[in-house]
Amino acid sequence: MMECRYCKKECVKAGKQQNGRQKCYCKSCKKYQQVKYTYKACDLSIEKDIIRHLIRGNGIRDIGYLLSISNTTVILKIRQIADALGSTFKGRQGLTYEMDELCPDYRKNLWVIYAIAKYSREVVDVAVGNRNNECIKPVVDKVLAFDPKRIYTDGYSGYPNLIGKDIHKPDRYLTNRIERMNLTLRTHLKRLCRKTICYTKRADMLLACVKIYFFATQIRRVSIQELMITRT
């Protein structure tokens, strides 16, 4: 008998693996598991280590090398963690917001679009895609749902069609906080640096990495085990 790694209930024996190790089954969460694993990626604390390395600028191959796990496993874990995350912003009516688009590389076919509360600098929502109204609109709608007092943006021509004139104010000098956050992102995430060969190739991986960076504070409050159980 052993304690379940996920729900902490008791497990029962359920045969053996091909390598001869005892396999157990939890009747509560219906998960199979072993008492001890040989591969380091099976350790429940590996997700925390991946997050720690990711937000400090390490790439996929760097993380795999430092943690002694395969690159494929690192990619899988990043996607799983990102899918379990969401915005923790709990705003109130009458706040001021800033919106901006960040281009990761010279190709300019992928943009990171996000919005923050001006004074608290909390991220409201984030999207990745082409710089057009179709990609920007979900982020704008998320901000409009909080009945904002003012929304500051740059001079992109698509914003006036999505934000009312009474609350929209395009001015490059009023988005200084989100522009500073752009610089922090480029410093901490390798795939967002301008002059680098480590540019991102997939929009879903870029979105996953940015979500993990923005919502890392949520992971500090909620254990990875609880996030994974909620996701499944």
C-alpha positions as CSV (number, residue, x, y, z in Angstrom):
1,M,0.0,0.0,0.0
2,M,1.1,3.5,-0.8
3,E,-0.2,7.1,-0.6
4,C,-1.5,8.5,-3.8
5,R,0.8,11.1,-5.3
6,Y,-2.1,13.3,-6.4
7,C,-5.0,13.0,-4.0
8,K,-3.1,11.6,-1.0
9,K,-5.6,8.7,-0.6
10,E,-4.5,5.0,-0.3
11,C,-3.7,3.0,-3.4
12,V,-4.0,-0.7,-4.0
13,K,-1.6,-3.0,-5.8
14,A,-2.3,-3.4,-9.6
15,G,0.2,-5.8,-11.0
16,K,3.8,-4.9,-12.1
17,Q,5.4,-3.0,-14.8
18,Q,7.5,-4.6,-17.6
19,N,10.6,-3.7,-15.6
20,G,9.3,-5.6,-12.5
21,R,8.4,-2.5,-10.4
22,Q,5.2,-2.6,-8.4
23,K,2.3,-0.7,-10.0
24,C,-0.5,0.8,-7.8
25,Y,-3.9,2.2,-8.5
26,C,-5.9,4.9,-6.7
27,K,-9.6,4.2,-6.5
28,S,-10.3,7.9,-5.7
29,C,-8.6,9.8,-8.6
30,K,-8.4,6.6,-10.8
31,K,-4.7,7.1,-11.6
32,Y,-2.0,4.5,-11.9
33,Q,1.4,5.1,-10.4
34,Q,4.6,3.6,-8.9
35,V,6.2,3.8,-5.6
36,K,9.5,5.0,-7.1
37,Y,10.3,6.3,-10.6
38,T,13.6,6.1,-12.5
39,Y,12.9,8.9,-14.9
40,K,13.2,12.4,-13.3
41,A,10.4,13.8,-15.3
42,C,7.9,11.7,-13.3
43,D,8.8,13.7,-10.2
44,L,5.9,16.0,-9.3
45,S,8.3,18.8,-8.4
46,I,9.6,18.9,-12.0
47,E,6.9,21.4,-13.1
48,K,8.1,23.9,-10.6
49,D,11.7,23.5,-11.8
50,I,10.6,24.0,-15.4
51,I,8.7,27.2,-14.5
52,R,11.7,28.5,-12.5
53,H,14.1,28.0,-15.5
54,L,11.6,29.3,-18.1
55,I,10.9,32.6,-16.5
56,R,14.7,33.2,-16.0
57,G,15.4,33.0,-19.8
58,N,16.3,29.4,-20.4
59,G,15.2,27.8,-23.6
60,I,13.7,24.3,-24.2
61,R,17.1,22.6,-24.7
62,D,18.7,24.4,-21.7
63,I,15.9,23.3,-19.4
64,G,16.1,19.7,-20.7
65,Y,19.9,19.7,-20.1
66,L,19.8,21.2,-16.6
67,L,17.0,18.9,-15.4
68,S,18.2,15.8,-17.2
69,I,15.0,15.2,-19.1
70,S,14.2,15.1,-22.8
71,N,13.3,18.2,-24.8
72,T,10.0,16.6,-25.8
73,T,9.1,16.2,-22.1
74,V,9.9,19.9,-21.5
75,I,7.6,20.9,-24.3
76,L,4.8,18.7,-23.1
77,K,5.1,19.9,-19.5
78,I,5.0,23.6,-20.6
79,R,1.8,23.0,-22.6
80,Q,0.2,21.2,-19.7
81,I,1.0,23.9,-17.2
82,A,-0.1,26.7,-19.6
83,D,-3.4,24.9,-20.2
84,A,-4.1,24.8,-16.5
85,L,-3.5,28.5,-16.1
86,G,-5.7,31.5,-16.6
87,S,-5.7,35.2,-15.6
88,T,-6.0,35.9,-11.9
89,F,-7.0,39.5,-12.5
90,K,-10.0,40.6,-10.4
91,G,-10.5,44.2,-11.4
92,R,-13.2,46.6,-10.5
93,Q,-15.0,49.3,-12.4
94,G,-13.4,52.6,-13.2
95,L,-9.8,51.5,-13.6
96,T,-7.3,52.7,-16.2
97,Y,-5.6,50.2,-18.6
98,E,-2.8,50.0,-21.1
99,M,-2.7,47.8,-24.2
100,D,0.2,47.1,-26.5
101,E,1.6,44.6,-29.1
102,L,5.0,43.0,-28.8
103,C,6.8,41.6,-31.9
104,P,9.1,38.7,-31.0
105,D,11.3,38.7,-34.2
106,Y,12.0,40.3,-37.5
107,R,9.4,38.3,-39.4
108,K,6.5,40.2,-37.8
109,N,4.0,37.5,-38.4
110,L,3.6,36.7,-34.6
111,W,2.6,39.3,-32.1
112,V,2.0,39.2,-28.3
113,I,-1.0,41.3,-27.5
114,Y,-1.9,41.9,-23.9
115,A,-3.4,44.5,-21.5
116,I,-2.5,45.5,-18.0
117,A,-4.0,47.6,-15.2
118,K,-2.1,50.8,-15.3
119,Y,-1.2,51.2,-11.7
120,S,-1.2,47.7,-10.3
121,R,0.5,46.3,-13.5
122,E,-1.6,43.1,-13.3
123,V,-2.1,41.4,-16.6
124,V,-5.7,41.2,-17.7
125,D,-5.4,39.0,-20.7
126,V,-2.9,37.9,-23.4
127,A,-3.2,36.6,-27.0
128,V,-0.7,35.6,-29.7
129,G,-1.3,36.0,-33.4
130,N,-1.2,38.4,-36.3
131,R,-1.5,42.1,-35.6
132,N,-5.1,42.5,-36.7
133,N,-8.5,43.2,-35.2
134,E,-9.4,39.5,-35.0
135,C,-6.6,38.8,-32.6
136,I,-6.8,42.0,-30.6
137,K,-10.6,42.0,-30.1
138,P,-10.7,39.2,-27.4
139,V,-8.2,41.1,-25.3
140,V,-10.1,44.4,-25.8
141,D,-13.4,42.7,-24.9
142,K,-11.9,41.3,-21.7
143,V,-10.9,44.8,-20.7
144,L,-14.2,46.4,-21.6
145,A,-15.9,43.8,-19.4
146,F,-14.5,45.7,-16.4
147,D,-16.1,49.0,-17.5
148,P,-12.8,50.9,-17.7
149,K,-12.4,54.6,-17.1
150,R,-9.6,55.0,-19.8
151,I,-7.7,52.7,-22.1
152,Y,-4.3,53.9,-23.4
153,T,-2.8,52.4,-26.5
154,D,-0.3,53.2,-29.2
155,G,-1.2,54.5,-32.6
156,Y,-2.3,51.2,-34.2
157,S,-5.2,51.9,-36.5
158,G,-7.3,49.0,-35.3
159,Y,-8.0,50.2,-31.8
160,P,-10.5,53.0,-32.7
161,N,-12.8,50.4,-34.3
162,L,-12.8,48.3,-31.1
163,I,-12.7,50.9,-28.3
164,G,-15.1,53.8,-27.9
165,K,-13.8,57.3,-28.3
166,D,-14.9,58.4,-24.9
167,I,-12.5,56.0,-23.1
168,H,-9.8,55.5,-25.8
169,K,-6.7,57.7,-25.7
170,P,-3.9,56.7,-28.2
171,D,-0.6,58.3,-27.0
172,R,2.9,56.8,-27.1
173,Y,3.8,58.7,-23.9
174,L,0.9,57.2,-21.8
175,T,1.9,53.6,-22.3
176,N,5.2,53.8,-20.4
177,R,4.3,51.1,-17.9
178,I,3.5,48.4,-20.5
179,E,6.4,49.5,-22.7
180,R,8.7,48.9,-19.7
181,M,7.0,45.5,-19.2
182,N,7.9,44.7,-22.9
183,L,11.5,45.3,-22.1
184,T,11.3,43.0,-19.1
185,L,9.8,40.3,-21.2
186,R,12.5,40.6,-23.8
187,T,15.1,40.4,-21.0
188,H,13.7,37.3,-19.3
189,L,12.3,35.3,-22.2
190,K,14.9,34.2,-24.8
191,R,12.3,33.7,-27.6
192,L,11.3,37.4,-27.3
193,C,14.8,38.9,-27.8
194,R,15.3,41.0,-30.9
195,K,18.8,39.9,-32.0
196,T,18.9,36.2,-31.5
197,I,18.6,32.9,-33.3
198,C,16.3,31.5,-30.6
199,Y,13.2,32.9,-32.2
200,T,9.9,31.2,-31.7
201,K,8.4,29.0,-34.4
202,R,5.0,28.1,-33.1
203,A,2.3,30.5,-31.8
204,D,0.9,28.0,-29.3
205,M,4.4,27.6,-27.6
206,L,4.9,31.3,-27.5
207,L,1.5,31.8,-25.9
208,A,2.2,29.0,-23.4
209,C,5.5,30.5,-22.3
210,V,4.1,34.0,-22.0
211,K,1.1,32.8,-20.0
212,I,3.5,31.0,-17.6
213,Y,5.6,34.1,-17.2
214,F,2.6,36.4,-16.6
215,F,0.7,34.1,-14.3
216,A,3.6,32.6,-12.3
217,T,2.3,34.2,-9.2
218,Q,-0.8,32.0,-9.4
219,I,1.5,28.9,-9.4
220,R,3.1,30.1,-6.2
221,R,-0.3,30.2,-4.5
222,V,-1.7,27.0,-5.9
223,S,0.3,23.8,-6.1
224,I,1.0,22.2,-9.4
225,Q,-0.7,19.0,-8.3
226,E,-4.0,20.8,-7.8
227,L,-3.7,22.5,-11.2
228,M,-3.1,19.2,-13.0
229,I,-6.1,17.5,-11.2
230,T,-8.4,20.4,-12.1
231,R,-7.3,20.3,-15.7
232,T,-8.0,16.6,-16.0
